[in-house]
Amino acid sequence: MGTPSVFLRLALCNLACSWCDTRYTWDWEQYERDKEVVSLEVRHVEEGIVRHSCRHLVITGGEPLLQQLDLVLLAASLKDRGFYLEVETNGTVGPEPELIRDVDQWNVSPKLHNSGNPKERRELPQVMETYRGLLNAYFKFVVAAPEDVEEVRTLVKRYNLPKERVILMPEGQTPEAVQNRSRWITQACIEEGFRFSTRLHILLWGDERGR
């Protein structure tokens, strides 16, 4: 948070979170795919990224690992250019070894019951175990109500997640919603030994879509 970064947002997702604020990447009932999605060769994506002076890239979605075979090529090339690479994932798609090699930080966001996704789709034990084994993986949970903290506690115990790499983040698409939930979520983090993350872009710009 607070680090100047280039964001690469990829389309498509294998989940459908009820509170998703990037539905334009996957919800083709509400959005027109032809207007929202552009297909580019890997080299063209890289050219767009390196035009910025920033060498910190965050790859997000949608669910970016649905396109990870192309990401393997992009990540390898950008590492040669000195980039620091973060990947944001919902933790239901296992990463390829080549991507594990080149990614500096994994931001894994397993979905809770509050997302509206069936448990069998949002929680895949074998994939979770894979991310648990990565020392550069952080586990960020979107929390909307106090009972969500108990669900997080259960998942942390089930997969033996290191508490120092567990992050609670308030769900909210307005500054008011984020701030109101932050008050009791920070207290839960203190009690449980978790980290806390706000939604900085919502506090700064609201739910305005970036360009």
C-alpha positions as CSV (number, residue, x, y, z in Angstrom):
1,M,0.0,0.0,0.0
2,G,1.3,3.4,-0.9
3,T,3.9,2.1,-3.3
4,P,3.8,3.7,-6.8
5,S,2.8,0.8,-9.0
6,V,1.6,0.0,-12.5
7,F,-1.6,-2.1,-12.5
8,L,-2.2,-4.7,-15.2
9,R,-5.9,-5.8,-15.0
10,L,-6.8,-9.0,-16.8
11,A,-10.3,-10.0,-17.8
12,L,-12.2,-13.2,-16.8
13,C,-12.9,-14.7,-13.4
14,N,-13.9,-18.2,-12.2
15,L,-15.8,-16.7,-9.2
16,A,-18.7,-14.3,-9.0
17,C,-18.5,-12.3,-5.8
18,S,-21.6,-10.4,-4.8
19,W,-19.7,-7.3,-3.7
20,C,-17.2,-7.3,-6.6
21,D,-16.3,-3.8,-7.7
22,T,-14.6,-4.9,-11.0
23,R,-17.6,-6.8,-12.5
24,Y,-16.7,-5.3,-15.9
25,T,-13.9,-7.9,-16.1
26,W,-16.3,-10.9,-16.0
27,D,-20.0,-10.1,-15.7
28,W,-21.2,-10.2,-19.3
29,E,-24.9,-9.9,-18.2
30,Q,-24.3,-6.4,-17.0
31,Y,-21.4,-5.4,-19.3
32,E,-20.6,-5.8,-22.9
33,R,-17.5,-8.0,-23.3
34,D,-16.5,-6.5,-26.6
35,K,-16.4,-3.0,-25.1
36,E,-14.6,-4.0,-21.9
37,V,-12.0,-6.5,-23.1
38,V,-9.2,-6.0,-25.5
39,S,-6.9,-8.9,-26.6
40,L,-3.2,-8.0,-26.9
41,E,-0.1,-10.0,-27.6
42,V,2.3,-10.4,-24.7
43,R,4.9,-8.1,-26.3
44,H,2.3,-5.3,-26.7
45,V,1.3,-5.6,-23.0
46,E,4.9,-5.4,-22.0
47,E,5.5,-2.3,-24.2
48,G,2.6,-0.6,-22.4
49,I,4.0,-1.4,-19.0
50,V,7.5,-0.3,-19.6
51,R,6.4,3.1,-21.0
52,H,5.9,4.0,-17.3
53,S,8.9,5.0,-15.3
54,C,7.7,2.7,-12.5
55,R,9.2,-0.7,-12.1
56,H,6.7,-2.1,-9.6
57,L,3.9,-4.1,-11.3
58,V,0.7,-5.5,-9.8
59,I,-1.1,-8.1,-11.9
60,T,-4.7,-8.3,-11.0
61,G,-8.1,-9.2,-12.4
62,G,-10.6,-10.7,-12.6
63,E,-8.6,-13.8,-11.8
64,P,-5.2,-13.3,-13.6
65,L,-4.1,-16.9,-13.3
66,L,-6.7,-18.0,-15.8
67,Q,-4.2,-16.5,-18.3
68,Q,-1.0,-17.6,-16.5
69,L,0.6,-19.4,-19.5
70,D,1.0,-15.9,-21.1
71,L,1.9,-14.4,-17.7
72,V,4.8,-16.8,-17.5
73,L,6.3,-15.2,-20.6
74,L,5.5,-11.7,-19.4
75,A,6.9,-12.2,-15.9
76,A,10.2,-13.7,-17.2
77,S,10.8,-10.8,-19.5
78,L,9.9,-8.1,-16.9
79,K,12.2,-9.7,-14.3
80,D,15.0,-9.3,-16.8
81,R,14.1,-5.6,-16.9
82,G,14.4,-5.3,-13.1
83,F,10.6,-5.3,-12.2
84,Y,9.2,-6.2,-8.9
85,L,6.1,-8.3,-9.5
86,E,3.0,-8.8,-7.4
87,V,0.1,-11.1,-8.4
88,E,-3.4,-10.8,-6.9
89,T,-5.4,-14.1,-7.0
90,N,-8.4,-15.6,-5.3
91,G,-6.5,-18.7,-4.4
92,T,-8.4,-21.2,-6.5
93,V,-5.9,-21.6,-9.3
94,G,-2.5,-23.1,-8.6
95,P,0.5,-21.2,-10.0
96,E,2.9,-22.7,-12.6
97,P,6.5,-23.3,-11.3
98,E,7.9,-20.7,-13.7
99,L,5.6,-18.1,-12.3
100,I,6.5,-19.0,-8.8
101,R,10.1,-18.4,-9.7
102,D,9.5,-14.9,-11.0
103,V,6.8,-13.5,-8.8
104,D,8.1,-11.5,-5.8
105,Q,4.8,-11.4,-3.9
106,W,1.5,-13.3,-4.0
107,N,-1.6,-11.5,-2.7
108,V,-3.9,-14.4,-2.1
109,S,-7.5,-13.4,-1.3
110,P,-9.6,-16.5,-0.4
111,K,-13.3,-15.7,-0.6
112,L,-15.5,-16.1,2.4
113,H,-19.2,-17.0,2.7
114,N,-20.0,-13.3,2.3
115,S,-18.9,-13.4,-1.3
116,G,-21.9,-15.5,-2.3
117,N,-19.7,-18.2,-4.0
118,P,-20.4,-21.9,-3.1
119,K,-17.7,-23.3,-0.8
120,E,-16.7,-26.0,-3.3
121,R,-15.8,-23.2,-5.8
122,R,-14.2,-20.7,-3.4
123,E,-12.1,-23.1,-1.3
124,L,-9.9,-25.7,-3.0
125,P,-7.7,-27.3,-0.3
126,Q,-4.9,-28.5,-2.5
127,V,-4.5,-25.1,-4.0
128,M,-4.6,-23.4,-0.6
129,E,-1.9,-25.8,0.6
130,T,0.3,-24.7,-2.4
131,Y,0.0,-21.0,-1.5
132,R,0.6,-21.8,2.2
133,G,3.9,-23.3,1.2
134,L,5.1,-20.0,-0.5
135,L,7.0,-17.8,1.9
136,N,6.1,-14.7,-0.2
137,A,2.3,-15.3,-0.1
138,Y,0.1,-13.1,2.0
139,F,-3.6,-14.0,2.7
140,K,-6.0,-11.1,2.5
141,F,-9.6,-11.6,3.6
142,V,-12.5,-9.2,2.7
143,V,-14.5,-8.7,5.9
144,A,-18.0,-7.3,6.0
145,A,-19.4,-8.4,9.3
146,P,-18.0,-9.6,12.7
147,E,-19.0,-13.2,12.0
148,D,-16.6,-13.1,9.0
149,V,-13.7,-12.9,11.5
150,E,-14.7,-16.2,13.0
151,E,-14.7,-17.7,9.5
152,V,-11.2,-16.3,8.9
153,R,-10.1,-17.8,12.2
154,T,-11.3,-21.2,11.1
155,L,-9.5,-21.0,7.8
156,V,-6.2,-19.9,9.4
157,K,-6.4,-22.9,11.7
158,R,-7.4,-25.3,8.9
159,Y,-4.5,-24.4,6.7
160,N,-2.0,-23.3,9.4
161,L,-1.7,-19.9,7.8
162,P,1.0,-17.7,9.5
163,K,-0.9,-14.9,11.3
164,E,1.8,-12.4,10.4
165,R,0.8,-12.9,6.8
166,V,-3.0,-12.8,7.3
167,I,-4.6,-9.5,6.4
168,L,-8.2,-8.3,7.1
169,M,-9.6,-5.7,4.8
170,P,-13.0,-4.0,5.1
171,E,-15.5,-4.6,2.3
172,G,-16.8,-1.3,1.1
173,Q,-17.2,0.8,-2.1
174,T,-17.5,4.2,-0.3
175,P,-15.1,5.9,2.1
176,E,-17.8,5.9,4.8
177,A,-18.4,2.1,4.5
178,V,-14.6,1.4,4.6
179,Q,-14.0,3.7,7.6
180,N,-17.0,2.4,9.6
181,R,-15.9,-1.2,9.2
182,S,-12.3,-0.3,9.9
183,R,-13.0,0.6,13.5
184,W,-14.0,-2.9,14.6
185,I,-11.8,-4.8,12.1
186,T,-8.6,-3.1,13.5
187,Q,-9.6,-4.3,17.0
188,A,-10.1,-7.8,15.7
189,C,-6.6,-7.7,14.1
190,I,-5.1,-6.6,17.4
191,E,-6.8,-9.4,19.2
192,E,-6.0,-12.1,16.7
193,G,-2.5,-11.0,15.7
194,F,-3.5,-10.3,12.1
195,R,-2.5,-7.4,9.8
196,F,-5.0,-4.7,8.7
197,S,-5.4,-3.1,5.3
198,T,-7.7,-0.3,4.4
199,R,-8.9,0.3,0.8
200,L,-6.7,3.3,0.0
201,H,-8.0,3.9,-3.5
202,I,-11.6,4.1,-2.2
203,L,-10.6,6.6,0.5
204,L,-8.9,8.7,-2.1
205,W,-11.1,8.5,-5.1
206,G,-14.3,6.6,-4.0
207,D,-15.6,4.0,-6.5
208,E,-14.3,5.9,-9.5
209,R,-12.9,3.6,-12.2
210,G,-9.3,4.2,-13.1
211,R,-8.2,5.0,-16.6
